[in-house]
Amino acid sequence: MTCVSETCETHGAGHAISPIRERAANATPSKWRDAFVAHVDSDGWIAVDLFETGERVWAWHHEDLTARVDIGQPVALHGVYDVLSIGHARVSVLVAAGA
């Protein structure tokens, strides 16, 4: 799905994060998985390597994240609500199947 306005109003995975989804992710801190950014593309794809297992997880966000993250940067991925934490910022992601 492509967003046509400057402010995305779609609350599906990979688009704007809904307030309830953000609260639910913040309320379940044990589900956050520490990771490092391994790859990021201007088309919204990002790969993170999970710190504990080394597993690579691919996720998509509708915006270009290249200006917000750098290769090797620590991030956290919520294992239940598919939210990516970049510092204090939270973005909704669509995690690729098999992750």
PABA-269702 format. One record per atom (N, C-alpha, C): residue number from 1; chain; atom name; x, y, z. Coordinates in steps of 0.2 Angstrom, whole numbers, plus 5000, padded with zeros to 4 digits. Each point is the difference from the previous one (the first is absolute). Layout:
N
@num: NUM	chaine: A	atome: CA	u: X	v: Y	w: Z
...
This chain:
99
@num: 1	chaine: A	atome: N	u: 5004	v: 4994	w: 5000
@num: 1	chaine: A	atome: CA	u: 4996	v: 5006	w: 5000
@num: 1	chaine: A	atome: C	u: 5004	v: 5006	w: 5000
@num: 2	chaine: A	atome: N	u: 4999	v: 5005	w: 4996
@num: 2	chaine: A	atome: CA	u: 5004	v: 5006	w: 4999
@num: 2	chaine: A	atome: C	u: 4996	v: 5006	w: 5004
@num: 3	chaine: A	atome: N	u: 5003	v: 5004	w: 5004
@num: 3	chaine: A	atome: CA	u: 4997	v: 5005	w: 5003
@num: 3	chaine: A	atome: C	u: 5000	v: 5006	w: 4995
@num: 4	chaine: A	atome: N	u: 4995	v: 5004	w: 4999
@num: 4	chaine: A	atome: CA	u: 4999	v: 5005	w: 4996
@num: 4	chaine: A	atome: C	u: 5001	v: 5007	w: 5003
@num: 5	chaine: A	atome: N	u: 4999	v: 5000	w: 5007
@num: 5	chaine: A	atome: CA	u: 5000	v: 5006	w: 5003
@num: 5	chaine: A	atome: C	u: 5007	v: 5001	w: 5004
@num: 6	chaine: A	atome: N	u: 5002	v: 5006	w: 5002
@num: 6	chaine: A	atome: CA	u: 5006	v: 5001	w: 5004
@num: 6	chaine: A	atome: C	u: 5000	v: 4996	w: 5006
@num: 7	chaine: A	atome: N	u: 4994	v: 5000	w: 5004
@num: 7	chaine: A	atome: CA	u: 4999	v: 4997	w: 5006
@num: 7	chaine: A	atome: C	u: 4996	v: 4993	w: 4999
@num: 8	chaine: A	atome: N	u: 5003	v: 4995	w: 5001
@num: 8	chaine: A	atome: CA	u: 4997	v: 4993	w: 4999
@num: 8	chaine: A	atome: C	u: 4995	v: 4999	w: 5005
@num: 9	chaine: A	atome: N	u: 4994	v: 4998	w: 4998
@num: 9	chaine: A	atome: CA	u: 4994	v: 4999	w: 5004
@num: 9	chaine: A	atome: C	u: 4998	v: 4993	w: 5001
@num: 10	chaine: A	atome: N	u: 5004	v: 4996	w: 4996
@num: 10	chaine: A	atome: CA	u: 4999	v: 4992	w: 5000
@num: 10	chaine: A	atome: C	u: 5003	v: 4997	w: 5006
@num: 11	chaine: A	atome: N	u: 4997	v: 4996	w: 5004
@num: 11	chaine: A	atome: CA	u: 5002	v: 4997	w: 5006
@num: 11	chaine: A	atome: C	u: 5002	v: 4993	w: 4999
@num: 12	chaine: A	atome: N	u: 5001	v: 4998	w: 4994
@num: 12	chaine: A	atome: CA	u: 5002	v: 4993	w: 4999
@num: 12	chaine: A	atome: C	u: 5007	v: 4999	w: 5001
@num: 13	chaine: A	atome: N	u: 5003	v: 4994	w: 5000
@num: 13	chaine: A	atome: CA	u: 5007	v: 4998	w: 5002
@num: 13	chaine: A	atome: C	u: 5004	v: 5004	w: 4994
@num: 14	chaine: A	atome: N	u: 5005	v: 5003	w: 5003
@num: 14	chaine: A	atome: CA	u: 5005	v: 5004	w: 4995
@num: 14	chaine: A	atome: C	u: 4998	v: 5007	w: 4999
@num: 15	chaine: A	atome: N	u: 4994	v: 5002	w: 5003
@num: 15	chaine: A	atome: CA	u: 4998	v: 5007	w: 4999
@num: 15	chaine: A	atome: C	u: 5000	v: 5004	w: 5006
@num: 16	chaine: A	atome: N	u: 4995	v: 5004	w: 5001
@num: 16	chaine: A	atome: CA	u: 5000	v: 5004	w: 5007
@num: 16	chaine: A	atome: C	u: 4999	v: 4996	w: 5005
@num: 17	chaine: A	atome: N	u: 5003	v: 5001	w: 5006
@num: 17	chaine: A	atome: CA	u: 4999	v: 4995	w: 5006
@num: 17	chaine: A	atome: C	u: 4994	v: 5003	w: 5004
@num: 18	chaine: A	atome: N	u: 4995	v: 4996	w: 5001
@num: 18	chaine: A	atome: CA	u: 4994	v: 5002	w: 5004
@num: 18	chaine: A	atome: C	u: 5002	v: 5001	w: 5007
@num: 19	chaine: A	atome: N	u: 4997	v: 5004	w: 5004
@num: 19	chaine: A	atome: CA	u: 5001	v: 5002	w: 5007
@num: 19	chaine: A	atome: C	u: 5000	v: 4993	w: 5004
@num: 20	chaine: A	atome: N	u: 4995	v: 4996	w: 4999
@num: 20	chaine: A	atome: CA	u: 4999	v: 4994	w: 5004
@num: 20	chaine: A	atome: C	u: 5005	v: 4995	w: 4998
@num: 21	chaine: A	atome: N	u: 5002	v: 4999	w: 4994
@num: 21	chaine: A	atome: CA	u: 5006	v: 4996	w: 4999
@num: 21	chaine: A	atome: C	u: 5006	v: 5002	w: 5003
@num: 22	chaine: A	atome: N	u: 5002	v: 5007	w: 5000
@num: 22	chaine: A	atome: CA	u: 5006	v: 5002	w: 5003
@num: 22	chaine: A	atome: C	u: 4999	v: 4999	w: 5008
@num: 23	chaine: A	atome: N	u: 4994	v: 5001	w: 5003
@num: 23	chaine: A	atome: CA	u: 5000	v: 4999	w: 5007
@num: 23	chaine: A	atome: C	u: 5001	v: 4993	w: 5002
@num: 24	chaine: A	atome: N	u: 4997	v: 4995	w: 4996
@num: 24	chaine: A	atome: CA	u: 5000	v: 4993	w: 5001
@num: 24	chaine: A	atome: C	u: 5008	v: 4998	w: 4999
@num: 25	chaine: A	atome: N	u: 5003	v: 5002	w: 4995
@num: 25	chaine: A	atome: CA	u: 5007	v: 4999	w: 5000
@num: 25	chaine: A	atome: C	u: 5004	v: 5002	w: 5006
@num: 26	chaine: A	atome: N	u: 4999	v: 5006	w: 5002
@num: 26	chaine: A	atome: CA	u: 5003	v: 5003	w: 5006
@num: 26	chaine: A	atome: C	u: 4998	v: 4996	w: 5006
@num: 27	chaine: A	atome: N	u: 4994	v: 4997	w: 5001
@num: 27	chaine: A	atome: CA	u: 4998	v: 4997	w: 5006
@num: 27	chaine: A	atome: C	u: 5003	v: 4993	w: 5000
@num: 28	chaine: A	atome: N	u: 5003	v: 4997	w: 4995
@num: 28	chaine: A	atome: CA	u: 5003	v: 4994	w: 5000
@num: 28	chaine: A	atome: C	u: 5007	v: 5000	w: 4999
@num: 29	chaine: A	atome: N	u: 5004	v: 5003	w: 5005
@num: 29	chaine: A	atome: CA	u: 5007	v: 5001	w: 4998
@num: 29	chaine: A	atome: C	u: 5004	v: 4993	w: 4999
@num: 30	chaine: A	atome: N	u: 4998	v: 4995	w: 5003
@num: 30	chaine: A	atome: CA	u: 5004	v: 4993	w: 4999
@num: 30	chaine: A	atome: C	u: 5000	v: 4998	w: 4993
@num: 31	chaine: A	atome: N	u: 4995	v: 5003	w: 4996
@num: 31	chaine: A	atome: CA	u: 5000	v: 4997	w: 4993
@num: 31	chaine: A	atome: C	u: 5004	v: 5004	w: 4995
@num: 32	chaine: A	atome: N	u: 5004	v: 5005	w: 5002
@num: 32	chaine: A	atome: CA	u: 5004	v: 5004	w: 4996
@num: 32	chaine: A	atome: C	u: 5007	v: 4996	w: 4999
@num: 33	chaine: A	atome: N	u: 5002	v: 5000	w: 4994
@num: 33	chaine: A	atome: CA	u: 5006	v: 4996	w: 4998
@num: 33	chaine: A	atome: C	u: 5005	v: 5005	w: 4997
@num: 34	chaine: A	atome: N	u: 5006	v: 5000	w: 5004
@num: 34	chaine: A	atome: CA	u: 5005	v: 5005	w: 4998
@num: 34	chaine: A	atome: C	u: 5003	v: 4997	w: 4993
@num: 35	chaine: A	atome: N	u: 5002	v: 5005	w: 4996
@num: 35	chaine: A	atome: CA	u: 5003	v: 4998	w: 4994
@num: 35	chaine: A	atome: C	u: 5005	v: 5006	w: 4997
@num: 36	chaine: A	atome: N	u: 5003	v: 4999	w: 4995
@num: 36	chaine: A	atome: CA	u: 5004	v: 5004	w: 4996
@num: 36	chaine: A	atome: C	u: 4998	v: 5001	w: 4993
@num: 37	chaine: A	atome: N	u: 5000	v: 5006	w: 4997
@num: 37	chaine: A	atome: CA	u: 4998	v: 5001	w: 4993
@num: 37	chaine: A	atome: C	u: 5005	v: 4997	w: 4996
@num: 38	chaine: A	atome: N	u: 4998	v: 4995	w: 4996
@num: 38	chaine: A	atome: CA	u: 5005	v: 4997	w: 4995
@num: 38	chaine: A	atome: C	u: 4999	v: 5003	w: 4993
@num: 39	chaine: A	atome: N	u: 4994	v: 5002	w: 4998
@num: 39	chaine: A	atome: CA	u: 4999	v: 5003	w: 4993
@num: 39	chaine: A	atome: C	u: 4994	v: 5004	w: 5001
@num: 40	chaine: A	atome: N	u: 5000	v: 5005	w: 4996
@num: 40	chaine: A	atome: CA	u: 4994	v: 5005	w: 4999
@num: 40	chaine: A	atome: C	u: 5000	v: 5003	w: 4993
@num: 41	chaine: A	atome: N	u: 4994	v: 5000	w: 4997
@num: 41	chaine: A	atome: CA	u: 4999	v: 5002	w: 4993
@num: 41	chaine: A	atome: C	u: 4995	v: 5006	w: 5000
@num: 42	chaine: A	atome: N	u: 5001	v: 5004	w: 4995
@num: 42	chaine: A	atome: CA	u: 4995	v: 5006	w: 4999
@num: 42	chaine: A	atome: C	u: 4993	v: 4998	w: 4999
@num: 43	chaine: A	atome: N	u: 4999	v: 4993	w: 4998
@num: 43	chaine: A	atome: CA	u: 4993	v: 4998	w: 4998
@num: 43	chaine: A	atome: C	u: 4997	v: 4997	w: 5006
@num: 44	chaine: A	atome: N	u: 5003	v: 5001	w: 5006
@num: 44	chaine: A	atome: CA	u: 4996	v: 4999	w: 5007
@num: 44	chaine: A	atome: C	u: 5003	v: 4993	w: 5003
@num: 45	chaine: A	atome: N	u: 5004	v: 4996	w: 4996
@num: 45	chaine: A	atome: CA	u: 5002	v: 4994	w: 5003
@num: 45	chaine: A	atome: C	u: 5006	v: 5001	w: 5005
@num: 46	chaine: A	atome: N	u: 5000	v: 4996	w: 5006
@num: 46	chaine: A	atome: CA	u: 5005	v: 5001	w: 5004
@num: 46	chaine: A	atome: C	u: 5001	v: 4993	w: 5003
@num: 47	chaine: A	atome: N	u: 5006	v: 4998	w: 5001
@num: 47	chaine: A	atome: CA	u: 5002	v: 4993	w: 5003
@num: 47	chaine: A	atome: C	u: 5004	v: 5002	w: 5006
@num: 48	chaine: A	atome: N	u: 4998	v: 4996	w: 5005
@num: 48	chaine: A	atome: CA	u: 5003	v: 5001	w: 5007
@num: 48	chaine: A	atome: C	u: 5002	v: 4993	w: 5002
@num: 49	chaine: A	atome: N	u: 5006	v: 5000	w: 5003
@num: 49	chaine: A	atome: CA	u: 5003	v: 4993	w: 5003
@num: 49	chaine: A	atome: C	u: 4998	v: 5000	w: 5007
@num: 50	chaine: A	atome: N	u: 4997	v: 4995	w: 5002
@num: 50	chaine: A	atome: CA	u: 4998	v: 5000	w: 5008
@num: 50	chaine: A	atome: C	u: 5006	v: 4998	w: 5004
@num: 51	chaine: A	atome: N	u: 5001	v: 5004	w: 5005
@num: 51	chaine: A	atome: CA	u: 5006	v: 5000	w: 5004
@num: 51	chaine: A	atome: C	u: 5001	v: 4993	w: 5003
@num: 52	chaine: A	atome: N	u: 4995	v: 4997	w: 5003
@num: 52	chaine: A	atome: CA	u: 5000	v: 4993	w: 5004
@num: 52	chaine: A	atome: C	u: 5001	v: 4994	w: 4995
@num: 53	chaine: A	atome: N	u: 4997	v: 5000	w: 4994
@num: 53	chaine: A	atome: CA	u: 5000	v: 4994	w: 4996
@num: 53	chaine: A	atome: C	u: 5004	v: 5001	w: 4994
@num: 54	chaine: A	atome: N	u: 5002	v: 5007	w: 4998
@num: 54	chaine: A	atome: CA	u: 5003	v: 5001	w: 4993
@num: 54	chaine: A	atome: C	u: 4995	v: 4999	w: 4994
@num: 55	chaine: A	atome: N	u: 4994	v: 4998	w: 5001
@num: 55	chaine: A	atome: CA	u: 4995	v: 5000	w: 4995
@num: 55	chaine: A	atome: C	u: 4999	v: 5006	w: 4997
@num: 56	chaine: A	atome: N	u: 5000	v: 5000	w: 4993
@num: 56	chaine: A	atome: CA	u: 4998	v: 5006	w: 4996
@num: 56	chaine: A	atome: C	u: 4993	v: 5001	w: 4999
@num: 57	chaine: A	atome: N	u: 4997	v: 5005	w: 5002
@num: 57	chaine: A	atome: CA	u: 4992	v: 5001	w: 4999
@num: 57	chaine: A	atome: C	u: 5000	v: 5006	w: 4995
@num: 58	chaine: A	atome: N	u: 4996	v: 4999	w: 4995
@num: 58	chaine: A	atome: CA	u: 4998	v: 5005	w: 4995
@num: 58	chaine: A	atome: C	u: 4993	v: 5003	w: 5001
@num: 59	chaine: A	atome: N	u: 5000	v: 5007	w: 5000
@num: 59	chaine: A	atome: CA	u: 4994	v: 5003	w: 5001
@num: 59	chaine: A	atome: C	u: 4999	v: 5006	w: 4995
@num: 60	chaine: A	atome: N	u: 4994	v: 5002	w: 4999
@num: 60	chaine: A	atome: CA	u: 4998	v: 5006	w: 4996
@num: 60	chaine: A	atome: C	u: 4996	v: 5005	w: 5003
@num: 61	chaine: A	atome: N	u: 5002	v: 5006	w: 4999
@num: 61	chaine: A	atome: CA	u: 4996	v: 5006	w: 5002
@num: 61	chaine: A	atome: C	u: 4999	v: 5005	w: 4994
@num: 62	chaine: A	atome: N	u: 4994	v: 5003	w: 4999
@num: 62	chaine: A	atome: CA	u: 4999	v: 5003	w: 4994
@num: 62	chaine: A	atome: C	u: 5004	v: 5006	w: 4999
@num: 63	chaine: A	atome: N	u: 5004	v: 5003	w: 5004
@num: 63	chaine: A	atome: CA	u: 5004	v: 5005	w: 4999
@num: 63	chaine: A	atome: C	u: 5007	v: 4998	w: 4999
@num: 64	chaine: A	atome: N	u: 5004	v: 5004	w: 4997
@num: 64	chaine: A	atome: CA	u: 5007	v: 4999	w: 5000
@num: 64	chaine: A	atome: C	u: 5003	v: 5001	w: 5007
@num: 65	chaine: A	atome: N	u: 5004	v: 4995	w: 5002
@num: 65	chaine: A	atome: CA	u: 5003	v: 5001	w: 5007
@num: 65	chaine: A	atome: C	u: 5007	v: 5001	w: 5000
@num: 66	chaine: A	atome: N	u: 5003	v: 5001	w: 4994
@num: 66	chaine: A	atome: CA	u: 5007	v: 5001	w: 4999
@num: 66	chaine: A	atome: C	u: 5003	v: 5006	w: 5004
@num: 67	chaine: A	atome: N	u: 4996	v: 5005	w: 5001
@num: 67	chaine: A	atome: CA	u: 5002	v: 5006	w: 5003
@num: 67	chaine: A	atome: C	u: 5000	v: 4999	w: 5008
@num: 68	chaine: A	atome: N	u: 4996	v: 4995	w: 5002
@num: 68	chaine: A	atome: CA	u: 4999	v: 4999	w: 5007
@num: 68	chaine: A	atome: C	u: 5004	v: 4995	w: 5003
@num: 69	chaine: A	atome: N	u: 5003	v: 4995	w: 4996
@num: 69	chaine: A	atome: CA	u: 5004	v: 4995	w: 5003
@num: 69	chaine: A	atome: C	u: 5006	v: 4999	w: 4996
@num: 70	chaine: A	atome: N	u: 5005	v: 4998	w: 5003
@num: 70	chaine: A	atome: CA	u: 5007	v: 4998	w: 4997
@num: 70	chaine: A	atome: C	u: 5001	v: 4993	w: 5001
@num: 71	chaine: A	atome: N	u: 5004	v: 4997	w: 4996
@num: 71	chaine: A	atome: CA	u: 5002	v: 4993	w: 5000
@num: 71	chaine: A	atome: C	u: 5004	v: 5000	w: 5007
@num: 72	chaine: A	atome: N	u: 4999	v: 4994	w: 5004
@num: 72	chaine: A	atome: CA	u: 5003	v: 4999	w: 5006
@num: 72	chaine: A	atome: C	u: 4997	v: 5004	w: 5006
@num: 73	chaine: A	atome: N	u: 4995	v: 5004	w: 4999
@num: 73	chaine: A	atome: CA	u: 4996	v: 5003	w: 5005
@num: 73	chaine: A	atome: C	u: 4996	v: 4996	w: 5004
@num: 74	chaine: A	atome: N	u: 5000	v: 5000	w: 5007
@num: 74	chaine: A	atome: CA	u: 4996	v: 4996	w: 5004
@num: 74	chaine: A	atome: C	u: 4993	v: 5002	w: 5000
@num: 75	chaine: A	atome: N	u: 4995	v: 4996	w: 4999
@num: 75	chaine: A	atome: CA	u: 4993	v: 5001	w: 5000
@num: 75	chaine: A	atome: C	u: 4997	v: 4994	w: 5004
@num: 76	chaine: A	atome: N	u: 4993	v: 5000	w: 5000
@num: 76	chaine: A	atome: CA	u: 4996	v: 4995	w: 5004
@num: 76	chaine: A	atome: C	u: 4994	v: 4998	w: 4996
@num: 77	chaine: A	atome: N	u: 4999	v: 4994	w: 4999
@num: 77	chaine: A	atome: CA	u: 4994	v: 4998	w: 4996
@num: 77	chaine: A	atome: C	u: 4995	v: 4996	w: 5005
@num: 78	chaine: A	atome: N	u: 4994	v: 5002	w: 5000
@num: 78	chaine: A	atome: CA	u: 4995	v: 4997	w: 5005
@num: 78	chaine: A	atome: C	u: 4998	v: 4994	w: 4996
@num: 79	chaine: A	atome: N	u: 5000	v: 4994	w: 5004
@num: 79	chaine: A	atome: CA	u: 4999	v: 4994	w: 4997
@num: 79	chaine: A	atome: C	u: 4992	v: 4998	w: 5000
@num: 80	chaine: A	atome: N	u: 4996	v: 5004	w: 5002
@num: 80	chaine: A	atome: CA	u: 4993	v: 4999	w: 5000
@num: 80	chaine: A	atome: C	u: 4996	v: 5005	w: 4996
@num: 81	chaine: A	atome: N	u: 5002	v: 5006	w: 5001
@num: 81	chaine: A	atome: CA	u: 4996	v: 5006	w: 4996
@num: 81	chaine: A	atome: C	u: 5004	v: 5003	w: 4994
@num: 82	chaine: A	atome: N	u: 5005	v: 4997	w: 4998
@num: 82	chaine: A	atome: CA	u: 5004	v: 5002	w: 4994
@num: 82	chaine: A	atome: C	u: 5001	v: 5008	w: 5000
@num: 83	chaine: A	atome: N	u: 5003	v: 5002	w: 5005
@num: 83	chaine: A	atome: CA	u: 5002	v: 5007	w: 5001
@num: 83	chaine: A	atome: C	u: 5007	v: 5000	w: 5001
@num: 84	chaine: A	atome: N	u: 5003	v: 5005	w: 4996
@num: 84	chaine: A	atome: CA	u: 5008	v: 5001	w: 5000
@num: 84	chaine: A	atome: C	u: 5001	v: 5006	w: 5004
@num: 85	chaine: A	atome: N	u: 5004	v: 4999	w: 5005
@num: 85	chaine: A	atome: CA	u: 5003	v: 5006	w: 5004
@num: 85	chaine: A	atome: C	u: 5006	v: 5002	w: 4997
@num: 86	chaine: A	atome: N	u: 5000	v: 5007	w: 4998
@num: 86	chaine: A	atome: CA	u: 5006	v: 5003	w: 4998
@num: 86	chaine: A	atome: C	u: 5002	v: 5006	w: 5005
@num: 87	chaine: A	atome: N	u: 5004	v: 4998	w: 5005
@num: 87	chaine: A	atome: CA	u: 5001	v: 5005	w: 5006
@num: 87	chaine: A	atome: C	u: 4993	v: 5001	w: 5003
@num: 88	chaine: A	atome: N	u: 4997	v: 5006	w: 5001
@num: 88	chaine: A	atome: CA	u: 4994	v: 5001	w: 5003
@num: 88	chaine: A	atome: C	u: 4994	v: 4999	w: 4995
@num: 89	chaine: A	atome: N	u: 5002	v: 5000	w: 4994
@num: 89	chaine: A	atome: CA	u: 4994	v: 5000	w: 4995
@num: 89	chaine: A	atome: C	u: 4998	v: 4993	w: 4999
@num: 90	chaine: A	atome: N	u: 4993	v: 4999	w: 4998
@num: 90	chaine: A	atome: CA	u: 4997	v: 4994	w: 4999
@num: 90	chaine: A	atome: C	u: 4997	v: 5000	w: 4993
@num: 91	chaine: A	atome: N	u: 5001	v: 4995	w: 4996
@num: 91	chaine: A	atome: CA	u: 4997	v: 4999	w: 4993
@num: 91	chaine: A	atome: C	u: 4997	v: 4993	w: 5000
@num: 92	chaine: A	atome: N	u: 4995	v: 5000	w: 4996
@num: 92	chaine: A	atome: CA	u: 4996	v: 4994	w: 4999
@num: 92	chaine: A	atome: C	u: 5004	v: 4997	w: 4994
@num: 93	chaine: A	atome: N	u: 5001	v: 4993	w: 5000
@num: 93	chaine: A	atome: CA	u: 5003	v: 4997	w: 4994
@num: 93	chaine: A	atome: C	u: 4996	v: 4994	w: 4999
@num: 94	chaine: A	atome: N	u: 5001	v: 4998	w: 4994
@num: 94	chaine: A	atome: CA	u: 4997	v: 4993	w: 4997
@num: 94	chaine: A	atome: C	u: 5006	v: 4995	w: 5000
@num: 95	chaine: A	atome: N	u: 5000	v: 4995	w: 5004
@num: 95	chaine: A	atome: CA	u: 5005	v: 4996	w: 5001
@num: 95	chaine: A	atome: C	u: 4999	v: 4994	w: 4994
@num: 96	chaine: A	atome: N	u: 5006	v: 4999	w: 4996
@num: 96	chaine: A	atome: CA	u: 4999	v: 4995	w: 4995
@num: 96	chaine: A	atome: C	u: 4999	v: 4993	w: 5003
@num: 97	chaine: A	atome: N	u: 4996	v: 4996	w: 4996
@num: 97	chaine: A	atome: CA	u: 4998	v: 4993	w: 5002
@num: 97	chaine: A	atome: C	u: 5007	v: 4996	w: 5001
@num: 98	chaine: A	atome: N	u: 4999	v: 4996	w: 5005
@num: 98	chaine: A	atome: CA	u: 5006	v: 4996	w: 5002
@num: 98	chaine: A	atome: C	u: 5004	v: 5003	w: 5006
@num: 99	chaine: A	atome: N	u: 4998	v: 5006	w: 5002
@num: 99	chaine: A	atome: CA	u: 5005	v: 5004	w: 5005
@num: 99	chaine: A	atome: C	u: 4997	v: 4998	w: 5007
